[in-house]
């Protein structure tokens, strides 16, 4: 069975959401945030000290989007994956990685300079600048989402999970009020998905059972 190491609402939410969408069995192991500080033994499993860590037999993965792609491949002909023979295959791969590389990256700098650093080292101007960077890149999705419900292929895919998590993190950072109308409507639709709701419930149950705080952790990047 797949084992997923996870902090509440951190980047590891992407593979958790995928597991629920795909209906795959898994074991969820919750960690306090940040695990590299509060769960030192975790470093024996993942020297990076970050989440996610997914273990599937001899396979070990730590990149959230790569895990989503892996889970789709395991599920063979799932509709959550766009096949190379489909017209939107390139768009699918682009948005799959856009969610992490383009959208989540600037948010990690908002987190660092607005919340993580000691008070004297915080840089509100830097945090605001990277918040604007994130929103500027997010606006590139507005023309697409104003015309269609999902990013590509006319259906919900792993690309929506990838981008959807970036919107979830933006909500935790207080940036959601600045979403454009199409993006706001898209995020509202994603939150109504049963897979998304089950993932939220799963992390809450597991956190409570394992004695970990259910307060959403800011995303872990270091």
C-alpha positions, 0 to 999 in steps of 0.5 A: 500500500502507498504511504504518504507523509503529510503536514496539514494543507502543505504541498503534500495535499496535492498527492493526497487529493489525487489519491482520493480522486483516484480512489486508491488505498493509502496510509496517511502519516501526519507530521507536525510542521515543520517536520525537520524541526519537530519530528527529527526522526523523519530525517532518517526517511527523508533527509530533506525534511520536507513533505511530501514523501510517498513510499510505494514499495521500493519507490520513494518520491518527494516532489508533489507534482511528480507524485501526481503524475506517477499516481495517474500512470499507476491508474492506467486509463484514468480521465485525470491524465491526458494521453499523448494522443490527445490534442491537449497533452502539451497543455496538460503537462504545462499546467501540471508543472505551472502549478508548482514551478510558476505559482507555488514558488513565489508564494514560498517567498511570501511565507518566508518573508512575511511569516517564517523569518524572525520578526527583525528579519521579516521583509514586508515589501519583499513579501508584497512584491512576491504576492504581486508576482504570484497574482500576475502569473495567476492572471494568465489563466483568467482568459481560459477559465472565463471560457471553460470549467477546467484547464485543459482537455474539457475535464478535470485532470491532475493539472487542476489538482496542481494549480488548485493547491496553489490556490489553496495556499493563496487562500491561506495567505490571504490572497484569494480576495485578489483573484480575478472572477474566472479564477475565483469561480474555478477555485469555488468549483474545485472546492466542491469536488468530492475528492477535495472534500474527502482529502480535507476530511482524511487529513483532519481524521488522521491528524486527530488520531495521530496527535498532530494539530489540525491547524493548516500548516503553511507550506513547507519548502525548507 
